[in-house]
Amino acid sequence: MDKQFFISNRKNLCNMMEDKSLSIFFAKQSPQRTLPSNFVQSKNFYYLTGLKIPNSILLFSKKGKKTDELLFIERNIPEYEVWIGKKILTEQASKISGIKKVYYLDDFDRVFHSFVQKTEICYYDYETNPIDFNLSTELVRLNQIKQHYPTLKIKKVTPFLSKLRSKKSKPEIENIRNAISLTNSGIKSILKNTKPGMMEYELEAYFAFETTRRGEKQLAFLPIVASGQNATILHYEKNAEKIGNNDLIILDVGAKYNEYCADISRTFPASGKFNKRQKEIYNEVLQIQKKMIDSVKPGISINTLNKKAIKLITEALFRLKLIKKKSKGTPPKSDPLDTSGGEEYKKYYMHNIGHHLGLDAHDLNNREEKLQAGNVITIEPGIYVKEEKIGVRIEDDILVTKNGAENLSSIIPKEIDEIEDIMKK
């Protein structure tokens, strides 16, 4: 990503801040380790700096028309170089982020004190911890600030970042497209290599291999590979069962590209051929998904979309003879069958129709807010029939446009004949 992207993000944030205020953002802390481990940056910190380094702090200050951006990074320790290499230099951090004032971490307390003297509001970026967990570094720092500057009004900065991150720029959309392309390669590899009798984790390995060999070592989230009865568990994570000949398999997977996520679900038969009942349920979910994608447009909320999805799924469940017709008196002529089903649908459909997508697979935003052009959301209806050991979920990543929506993941096969053809070959 070009540094102008991060400069623009910081400018937009400063415009939202009140006068006589400051904001603080923390990079993720280095994991406590003696062996190598994966480092995953704080999404807000990356969105504002472009830096993938730990233990750093970003500070904004706004007083009238004057704004300041300050970055604090770790000093290099020569004795550690043989173990972990050199730490980033101030000049390098400035070049990547576009922040001109770069200090070392041991300067933070002094500099922060000088800025806070004429400040009334402190916007703070943090996540709360359960009461039985140790406090995070961010919350420990927040307690210190409250104690030392009791007149400072603390406000959470998340609402600002939620608005900014929800509307994707062209580079962000391109990153999501690339993440989807990687995900497509991984899914097709799974379809080509699946055989009954394999273990679920073998399919997970095919997906991870395809994305890793293309240069992206981090996935958007841990893959879900759920066969048979496991496919009726929404967040099944063991991936450790043997795949049966008559099993349907749900994949819920996503690659990353430049920190941006894909989130795709596909359902397919282990045998390579859908049986009659599997095909019935699959086609119902597929048609619902297509209708829901067509319903996506600016001005509608995800919660409203979910209400429509519930209606469509309830009607499908009635056709599949999974729920009974619920009569509410004499149905109107325009609606000869009352297929509302009350809340019977909850036995077979338990989740929301979708969520926002971006730097996080479940990105910041409110499902009650109306969608606008530039939002990227998922559409993922499902039907889960535990007694038949059948779970079906189909999920695509959808860009909200000025006039409707674009399916960014349309390249990933989901028609029955497409899936069967790939598996046959």
N, C-alpha and C positions, 0 to 999 in steps of 0.2 A: 504494500500500500504506500502511495506517495505521502510524504509528510504533510502536504496541504490538507489531506483528509483529516488528520488529527488536529491540525491548527484550526480548521473550520469547526470541528466538534467542540474544541475548547472555547472558541469565540461564541458559539451558540449557547453553551452552558453559562458563560459569563453574562450574556444578555438576559438570561432568566433569573439570575441572582439579584437579590435586593441590594440597595446601597449599604455601605458600611458592613460588608459581609465577607466571609472567606469560606473556602471549601477545602476539604482534605480527603485525599484518596490514597489507599495503600495498595502496593503490589502484594502478591501472595508471598508468604514467608517461605524461606528455604525449608524443605522437609528435613526433619531430624534423621540423619542417616549416617551409616558408615560405608554403604554401598550405593552405586548409582540408582537413581529413581527418576520417574517422570515429573517434570515441573509444568504445571498448568496455571497460566497467568489469570489474575483477577480480570474479569471481562470489562468492567468499567475502567480500570486502569489502562488496559490495552486500548480501549476505544478512544481514550483521551491522549495517549502517548505513543502507541505503536511499539512499546518496549516489552520484551519478554524476559525481563530480569527480575529476580526476587528482591524482597527487603527494601523496597524503594518507597518514597512518599512524594505525592504531587500536591502542591499548595497553590490555590488561587486566592487573590485578594481583589476586592472591588470597592473603591472609594470614589464616589462621583464618577467622573469620566476616566479616572485612572484605574487600570487593571494591571495586575502582576501575575506572572506564572513562574513558579519556582519548582525545580525538581531536585530531589535529594537521593543520592545513590551511595552504594557501598564503596569504601576505599579498597583498592587492590592490596592484597597481602602477599608479598613475594614468596613467603614460606609455603603458601598454599598452592602456588602455581603448578608445582609438580603433581598435585593431586587433582585439582579441578580447573586448571588453566587460569588465564588472566581475567580479571573482572573488567567490565566495560569502562572505558574512559569517559570523562565528562564531555569531551569533544564528540565522541561517538554517540553518546546519548542525546546530545543537542542536535546532531545531524539527523538522527532517525526521527525524533519527536518534533523538532522545530522549536523547542524551548531554549531560549538563550541563557537563562539564569540556571545553571546547574551547580549544585553544591554537594557536599558529602553529608552523610547521615548524622555525623557528630556535630554538624552545624545547625540541625533542625531546631532544637529547643531554643537556642539563642535567636534565630531568625523568626521563629514563630512568635516569640515573646514581643519582638519589635513590631510585628504586624498586628497583633491582637489588641494593642493598646487603644486604638481608635476604631475597634470593631464591635458591632453589636450582635451579629448573627454568625453562627458557625454551622455551615452545611456539612454533614458528616456522612461518609459512606461506610456502612457496616451491616452485618447480618446478626440477628439475635441468636444467642445460644440457649439450649435447654438449661434449666436451672441446675441440673446435675452434671453439666459439662464444665470444663475449665473455660475461663474467659479467653476469647481470641485476642490477638495482639491489638486489633482495632478497638475492642471494648476496654481493654486495659488502658490504652491511650486516652480513650474518651473519658473514663473515670478520672484520670489525672487532669485533663483539661477542665472538667466540671469542678474539681476540688480547687485548682489553682486560679480559675477564672469564673467564679460563681455567678457573675452578672451576665456572662455570655449566654445568649439564647441558642440552644442546640436544635437544629432541624435536620431531618433526614433528607438527603439529596436524591434518593431513589426516584421520586416522582418526576424530577427533571430528566434523569437519564432514561426513564421509561418512555417519555415522549420523544426524546431525541433518537434513541436506538430503535424505536418501532418503525420509523420511516426510513427505508433503506435508500442509499444513494446508488448510482450506477455501478461504482466499484464493488460495493457490498453485494449487490444482486449478482454480479459476475462471479464473485467468490462463492456464493451459494450455488450458482450453476455448476461451477467446477467441482464443488463438494458432491453435488448430485451425480455428476459424470463419474466420479470415483466410486460412488455408491452403486451406480448402474453396473460398473465393471465387476464389483464384488458380488452383487446379486446374480448376475449372469454366470459367474464362475460357480456359484452354489448350485444354480439350476442345472448346469452341465455335468456336475459331479455327484449329485445326490443319488444314493441308492438305498433301498430298504436294508436295515441291518447296521447302517452306520450309526455313529454316536452324534448327538446334536453338536457337541463341541468340535467335531471334525468340520462341520459346515461353517461354524464360527471361524475356524482357522483359515478356510478358503477365503472368507471375506477379509479377514485381517491381512492375509498375505497380499491380496490384490491391491489394497490401499497402501500398505507399507512399501511395496516394491515400486510404487509410483511416487514415493517421496513424502507421504503423509503418515507419520507414525502414530499420531493421536487420532482417536475416533471421537465422534460427537458424544457418544455414550456407550456403555457396555452393550454389546449386541444381545438381542433376544432371539433365540432359535428354539421355538416351542413346537413339539410334535404331539399329535394325538390329544390326550387329556390335558397336557401341559399348555396347549394353545388356548384353553379356556381360563388360564391364569394371566391376568393383564400384564403384570410386570414380572413374569417368570424369568429367573436369572441364573438358574443352575446350569442349563445347557449340558446336562449330563446323562440324559436317557437314551436308550437305544431306539432308533426310529423303526416303527412297524410298517409293514407292506401297505396297509390300508390307511395310514395316517395322513392327515393334512398337516402341513407345517406352516406356522406363521414366522416370518422374518420381520423383526423391527430393528432396523439398522441405520447407521448414518456415518458417513465419513466427514472429515473436516478439510477445509482448504483456507489457508491464511486465517485460521481461527474461526471461520464461519462454518456453520453446521448444515448438513442435510439430515432429514428424518423421514425415512421411507418404510412402509410396511407392505409386504407382499405375502400372499398365501398360495401354496402350491401342493400337489399330491406327491408323496414320496415315491409312488409307483410310476409317476410320469403321466398318469391319466386320472382325471376326476371321475369318480363314480357318480351314479345318478343323483343321490342325495347331496353329496358334496357340491355337485354342479348347481343344484337347485338353490342351496343356501348362498353359494358364491355369487351366482348371477343376481340374486336379490341385493346383496351388499354392493356389488359393482354398479348396478343401476342407481342405487341410492347415492353412491359416491359421485357419479356423473351429474345427477340432478343437483347435489349440494355444491359441486364446483361451479355449475352454471348459476347458482344463487349468489355466489360471492361477488360483491360490488361495493364501492364506497357508500358509506352511510348506513350499513347494516352491521350489527355487532355479532360477535361469536356466540353470545348467549341466544340471540335471535335465531342464528343458524342452527344452533343445537335444538331449539324447540321444533324447527321444521324437520330436522333429522329424526327426532323422536316420533313425530307423526308418520314419517315414511317408514321407519323401522317397525313401528307398531303395525302398520298395514302389511308389511312383509311378513312379520311373525304370524299374523292371522292367516295369510295365504299359505305359510309353511306348516300350519296347524300346530303351532307351538303355544298359542294363546287362544282363549275362547272369546267369542263375540260378546261384547258388553252392550246391552241394550239401554238406551236412555229415552225410552218412550218410542213414539212412531218416528222413524227416521224421515227427514225431508226427501222429496222426490229426487232432488239433485244429488242426494247421498243415500242410495238404497241400502248400503251396508254400513252400519256403524262399527268401525274398526278401531275405535280409540283405545280399547283394551285397558283403560284405567292406567295403573302403574305396573301391570303385569310385565311390561317390556323390560323392567329393571332386572329381571332374572337373566335376560339375554343381552342387554346393552347397558353397561354400567358407567361409561366414561363420557367425556365431552366430545363434541365433533371435531375439535381442533384447538390449536394454541399458536401463539406467535413463534417465529423462528428467526434465528440470527446468530449472534455470538454464542448464545446458549440454545440448546435444542428446544427447551421451554424458555423462550426469551421473555424479557421484561414486558409486561403490559397487563391491561385490565380487560377481561372478556366482556365487560359491560360497555366499554367504549366503542364508538362507531368506527368502523374501518375507514381508512383513507388510502389513496393511491400511494404506493411505495411500501405498504405493509406486506410482509410475507407470513403466511399462516399455513397450517396443515389442515387437510380435510381427511378424516380417518374414521368412517363408520365401521362398525363391526357387529357381528352376531356370534354369540358364544353359547353353544348348546352342550352343556356338561354331560347330560345323560346320553348323548350320542357321540361324545368324544370328538366334537367338531368345533373348531374355532376359526373364524374368518375375519380378518381385518385388512383393509386396503387403504393405504395412506399415501397422499401426494403432497408436494410442497407448492403452494399457490401464491403467485404475486398478484396483489390487488392493483388494477390499472385504473385509468381515468374512467373507462367505460364498462369495466367488468373485472375480468381476471384472466391470468395466463397460468397454465399448468407448467411449472418449470421442470417437473419430473416426468413429462409425457414420454420421454425416451425410454423409460423403464417399463418393460412389458407387464401387462396386467390382464389382457384378454385371454380367455381360456385357450383358444387355439394357438396364440403366441407362446404361452407358457408350455403347453404340451409339445409344440414343435421344437422349442429349444431343448427340452428334456429328452425328446426322442433322438435328436441329432447327437 
